[in-house]
Structures are given as C-alpha cells and as structure tokens.
Amino acid sequence: MAEKVNNLASSNAEVISLTAVTMHMVYDAVVEKTGVSLVSIPKAVCEEIVANGIKKVGLFGTLATMEQDYMKKDLIENGVQVFVPNEEERALIGKRIYEELEKGIVKESTLAELIGIINRMKEDDGIEGLILGCTELPLILSSDNCPVKCFDSVEVHLKKLIKLAME
C-alpha cells in the first residue's frame, strides 16, 4: 500500500486517500512509512459528528471496524463516546455485510434486525447518531430509515475529498 501511495505522490497527486473504512487499520503505518498526508475517513467522520454536536454515537461496520480502535480514536479524543453493538449483534452485522450486502442482497428482514439493534443502543446507550462504518451499509441504512442521525462514512469522506480537490 505504501508503494502505491508513493507512486501517487511522485505523480504529483494533490489528494490521496484510502477509500475503504476497514483499510484505515493500516492508515497510521502507511502515513509513517510514506510521509504522505492521506485524507482520513475516521478524521472526516469525526469532524462531521463534532460539527453536529453529537456526544454519543453508535458504530456499525465490519467486525474489524467495530472491534478495533482506528474508527473510534479521533472521536474519543474529541469527547465523543463511541458505542458498538454487543458481541452477538456485531456477529450478526458482520454476517449480514459479508453474506448479503457485499453481494448486493438487501432484505427487509435485515433492515428490521439493524433497526432493532439501533433502537436498543439508543435506549441502553443513549446514542444520538450512528456511523455507517462500512461502504456497503448505505445500501440498507440511510437518513430516511435510521432512528438516529445517520453518518454515512463514504458520503462524509467524498464531501471532504471534493472540498480538498476544489481548493
């Protein structure tokens, strides 16, 4: 990955980014190895959540995204509490992403399951917003059907990239 980033930098690319949330598990190592400032999905999402005044947010994504800290670190440093589903719920979300959403399969029953998890987290944890921390999650969840403010990490990242490219 560092080699590809260096190739882009040496080709005078003005904006470079990792475009998958889960790939941000290697973000720090790539930046350290290359010295290139990449546009970070977790940082862009953090900026958006802080700008919206959210203090408690839920995080859905792949198992790695929900269980590791790369998507949570900036939020926590900015005073935002990050909640992930419980172990059983995380396993269900991971399964639905890999077995359905990645294959373009969108089921009403899966939407109902996800809404149930969100409502439980809203009740138990007091979440005010939800990060869609996987590129496939917007296939099933959006501002139109999410019971809390929905932050699509892909959309937030794209807005940040476009803004930087236009400057």
Backbone hydrogen bonds, N-H to C=O, Kabsch-Sander energy under -0.5 kcal/mol:
donor,donor_aa,acceptor,acceptor_aa,energy
5,V,1,M,-2.3
6,N,2,A,-2.8
7,N,3,E,-2.2
8,L,4,K,-2.1
9,A,5,V,-2.7
10,S,6,N,-2.7
11,S,7,N,-0.9
12,N,9,A,-1.6
13,A,8,L,-2.2
18,L,39,V,-0.7
19,T,17,S,-0.5
24,H,21,V,-2.1
25,M,22,T,-1.8
26,V,23,M,-1.9
27,Y,24,H,-0.8
30,V,26,V,-2.4
31,V,27,Y,-2.7
32,E,28,D,-2.6
33,K,29,A,-2.5
34,T,30,V,-2.2
35,G,31,V,-3.0
38,L,36,V,-0.9
39,V,16,I,-2.6
40,S,38,L,-0.7
44,A,40,S,-2.2
45,V,41,I,-2.9
46,C,42,P,-2.3
47,E,43,K,-2.5
48,E,44,A,-2.0
49,I,45,V,-2.5
50,V,46,C,-2.8
51,A,47,E,-2.4
52,N,48,E,-1.3
53,G,50,V,-1.7
54,I,49,I,-2.0
57,V,81,Q,-2.9
58,G,129,G,-2.8
59,L,83,F,-1.9
60,F,131,I,-2.4
62,T,133,G,-0.6
66,M,62,T,-2.4
67,E,63,L,-2.6
68,Q,64,A,-2.5
72,K,69,D,-1.1
73,K,69,D,-2.6
76,I,72,K,-2.7
77,E,73,K,-2.4
78,N,74,D,-1.0
78,N,75,L,-0.8
79,G,76,I,-1.9
80,V,75,L,-2.6
81,Q,55,K,-3.0
81,Q,79,G,-0.5
83,F,57,V,-2.9
90,R,86,N,-3.0
91,A,87,E,-2.2
92,L,88,E,-1.9
93,I,89,E,-2.8
94,G,90,R,-2.8
95,K,91,A,-2.4
96,R,92,L,-2.6
97,I,93,I,-2.4
98,Y,94,G,-2.6
99,E,95,K,-3.0
100,E,96,R,-1.5
101,L,96,R,-2.3
102,E,97,I,-2.8
103,K,100,E,-1.5
104,G,101,L,-1.9
105,I,100,E,-2.6
106,V,104,G,-0.6
107,K,105,I,-0.5
111,L,107,K,-2.1
112,A,108,E,-2.5
113,E,109,S,-1.8
114,L,110,T,-2.6
115,I,111,L,-2.8
116,G,112,A,-2.1
117,I,113,E,-1.9
118,I,114,L,-2.5
119,N,115,I,-2.8
120,R,116,G,-2.1
121,M,117,I,-2.5
122,K,118,I,-2.6
123,E,119,N,-2.3
124,D,120,R,-3.4
125,D,121,M,-2.2
126,G,121,M,-0.8
126,G,122,K,-0.7
127,I,121,M,-1.2
128,E,56,K,-3.2
129,G,56,K,-1.0
130,L,149,K,-2.6
131,I,58,G,-3.0
132,L,130,L,-0.6
132,L,151,F,-2.9
133,G,60,F,-2.6
133,G,131,I,-1.3
137,L,134,C,-1.1
139,L,136,E,-2.0
140,I,137,L,-2.0
141,L,137,L,-2.6
145,N,142,S,-1.0
146,C,142,S,-1.7
149,K,128,E,-1.6
151,F,130,L,-3.3
152,D,150,C,-0.6
153,S,132,L,-1.5
153,S,151,F,-0.8
156,V,152,D,-2.7
157,H,153,S,-2.1
158,L,154,V,-2.7
159,K,155,E,-2.4
160,K,156,V,-1.9
161,L,157,H,-2.7
162,I,158,L,-2.8
163,K,159,K,-2.4
164,L,160,K,-2.4
165,A,161,L,-2.4
166,M,162,I,-2.0
167,E,163,K,-0.9
